[in-house]
Amino acid sequence: MHRAALEQFEKTTATRKTFPYVKPWLNLKDAPKWKEQVEGCSQSSSSNLSRNPDETSQQSDDRTHFDINDKPLDLEDEQPLRRPVGRNKAKKRIQRLRNLKFDRYVHVQEMKVEMLSRVEQKMIETQLVIQTKTNMEILKKKADDLEGEDLELFLTMKESVRVRRRNRG
């Protein structure tokens, strides 16, 4: 049957070329989708070869017949074949994933900045509390036991604390 089909193709083709898709056909001919068609074709061609050319009344017997009383095919039970994702849709999906990753990255960076600013603010507040305590200790301390340069330094520090307190509040 295969040779006869190839010869027929060569005869009917205007350029008289051989069938260019022999290898794919050999791969696909045994697939379930095409098996019925190939088998149906071989049965009808074999019956055509054995038939006399004078018998034209048997042509209708070679056709596929459907019986109206047969149970209809239940197509709802069969799962439809899923088409593969197209190129553009796949690219869009990848772009969405990249955008999502970038958005997460930006969000993490914003959280880092916010956390660092809170830590910085907390450090400033802590330094201010420490400075205030130190200033209060300086103001409470008496200079009775200090002399010379130590006394001058202490009085200068006490004066600078008083000036800062006046400027703040």
C-alpha positions as CSV (number, residue, x, y, z in Angstrom):
1,M,0.0,0.0,0.0
2,H,2.8,2.4,0.9
3,R,4.6,1.9,-2.5
4,A,1.3,2.3,-4.4
5,A,0.6,5.6,-2.5
6,L,4.0,6.9,-3.3
7,E,3.7,6.0,-7.0
8,Q,0.3,7.6,-7.1
9,F,1.7,10.8,-5.5
10,E,4.5,11.0,-8.1
11,K,2.0,10.5,-11.0
12,T,-0.4,13.1,-9.8
13,T,2.1,15.7,-8.8
14,A,2.8,18.2,-11.6
15,T,6.6,18.3,-10.9
16,R,6.8,14.4,-10.6
17,K,8.6,14.7,-7.2
18,T,8.7,12.1,-4.5
19,F,6.6,12.5,-1.4
20,P,8.7,14.8,0.9
21,Y,7.2,13.7,4.2
22,V,7.9,10.0,4.3
23,K,9.8,10.1,7.6
24,P,7.0,12.0,9.5
25,W,4.4,9.8,8.0
26,L,6.2,6.7,9.2
27,N,6.3,8.2,12.7
28,L,2.7,9.2,12.7
29,K,1.0,6.4,10.9
30,D,0.9,4.2,14.0
31,A,-0.5,7.0,16.3
32,P,-4.0,6.3,17.5
33,K,-5.3,9.4,15.9
34,W,-4.3,8.3,12.4
35,K,-4.4,4.5,12.8
36,E,-8.1,4.3,12.0
37,Q,-7.6,6.4,8.9
38,V,-4.6,4.4,7.7
39,E,-6.4,1.1,8.4
40,G,-9.6,2.3,6.7
41,C,-7.5,3.5,3.7
42,S,-5.8,0.1,3.5
43,Q,-9.0,-1.8,3.6
44,S,-10.7,0.3,1.0
45,S,-7.6,0.2,-1.3
46,S,-7.3,-3.6,-1.0
47,S,-10.9,-4.0,-1.9
48,N,-10.5,-1.7,-4.8
49,L,-7.6,-3.7,-6.1
50,S,-9.4,-7.0,-5.9
51,R,-12.6,-5.6,-7.5
52,N,-13.3,-5.8,-11.2
53,P,-13.3,-2.6,-13.1
54,D,-16.8,-3.4,-14.5
55,E,-18.4,-3.5,-11.1
56,T,-19.4,0.1,-10.5
57,S,-22.3,-0.8,-8.2
58,Q,-20.0,-1.7,-5.3
59,Q,-18.6,1.8,-4.9
60,S,-21.2,2.7,-2.3
61,D,-20.1,-0.3,-0.2
62,D,-16.6,1.2,0.2
63,R,-17.9,4.2,2.0
64,T,-18.2,4.4,5.8
65,H,-21.7,3.9,7.0
66,F,-23.3,5.2,10.1
67,D,-26.3,3.6,11.8
68,I,-28.7,6.2,13.1
69,N,-29.8,3.8,15.9
70,D,-26.3,3.5,17.3
71,K,-25.6,5.0,20.6
72,P,-24.2,8.5,20.1
73,L,-20.6,9.1,21.1
74,D,-20.3,10.7,24.5
75,L,-17.9,13.5,23.9
76,E,-18.3,15.1,27.4
77,D,-16.5,12.2,29.1
78,E,-13.4,12.7,27.1
79,Q,-11.0,15.3,28.4
80,P,-10.3,18.0,25.8
81,L,-6.6,18.2,24.8
82,R,-5.0,21.3,26.3
83,R,-3.2,23.5,23.8
84,P,0.3,24.5,24.7
85,V,0.9,28.0,25.9
86,G,1.6,30.3,23.0
87,R,4.9,32.3,22.7
88,N,3.4,35.7,23.5
89,K,1.5,34.4,26.5
90,A,4.6,32.6,27.8
91,K,6.6,35.8,27.4
92,K,4.0,37.8,29.3
93,R,4.0,35.3,32.1
94,I,7.8,35.5,32.4
95,Q,7.6,39.3,32.3
96,R,4.9,39.2,35.1
97,L,7.1,37.0,37.2
98,R,10.1,39.3,36.6
99,N,7.9,42.3,37.6
100,L,6.7,40.4,40.7
101,K,10.3,39.6,41.7
102,F,11.3,43.3,41.1
103,D,8.3,44.5,43.1
104,R,9.3,42.2,45.9
105,Y,12.9,43.5,45.7
106,V,11.7,47.1,45.8
107,H,9.4,46.3,48.7
108,V,12.3,44.7,50.7
109,Q,14.5,47.7,49.9
110,E,11.8,50.1,51.1
111,M,11.4,48.1,54.3
112,K,15.2,48.2,54.8
113,V,15.2,52.0,54.4
114,E,12.3,52.3,56.8
115,M,13.9,50.1,59.4
116,L,17.3,51.9,59.1
117,S,15.6,55.2,59.6
118,R,13.8,53.9,62.7
119,V,17.1,52.6,64.1
120,E,18.7,55.9,63.3
121,Q,15.9,57.8,65.0
122,K,16.2,55.4,68.1
123,M,19.9,56.0,68.2
124,I,19.4,59.8,68.1
125,E,16.8,59.6,70.9
126,T,19.1,57.4,73.0
127,Q,22.0,59.8,72.5
128,L,19.8,62.7,73.5
129,V,18.8,60.8,76.7
130,I,22.4,60.0,77.5
131,Q,23.4,63.6,76.8
132,T,20.6,65.0,79.0
133,K,21.6,62.7,81.9
134,T,25.3,63.7,81.5
135,N,24.3,67.4,81.4
136,M,22.2,67.0,84.6
137,E,25.1,65.3,86.3
138,I,27.4,68.2,85.3
139,L,24.9,70.8,86.6
140,K,24.4,69.0,89.9
141,K,28.0,68.4,90.6
142,K,29.8,70.9,92.8
143,A,33.3,72.2,92.1
144,D,34.5,72.4,95.8
145,D,37.3,69.9,95.4
146,L,38.6,71.1,92.0
147,E,41.5,73.6,91.5
148,G,43.4,75.3,88.6
149,E,42.8,74.0,85.1
150,D,40.3,71.3,86.3
151,L,38.2,74.0,87.8
152,E,38.3,76.2,84.7
153,L,37.4,73.2,82.5
154,F,34.5,72.2,84.7
155,L,33.1,75.7,84.8
156,T,33.4,76.0,81.0
157,M,31.5,72.7,80.6
158,K,28.8,73.9,83.1
159,E,28.4,77.1,81.2
160,S,28.1,75.3,77.8
161,V,25.4,73.0,79.2
162,R,23.4,76.0,80.5
163,V,23.7,77.7,77.1
164,R,22.5,74.6,75.3
165,R,19.5,74.2,77.7
166,R,18.5,77.9,77.1
167,N,18.7,77.5,73.3
168,R,16.5,74.3,73.3
169,G,13.8,75.4,75.4
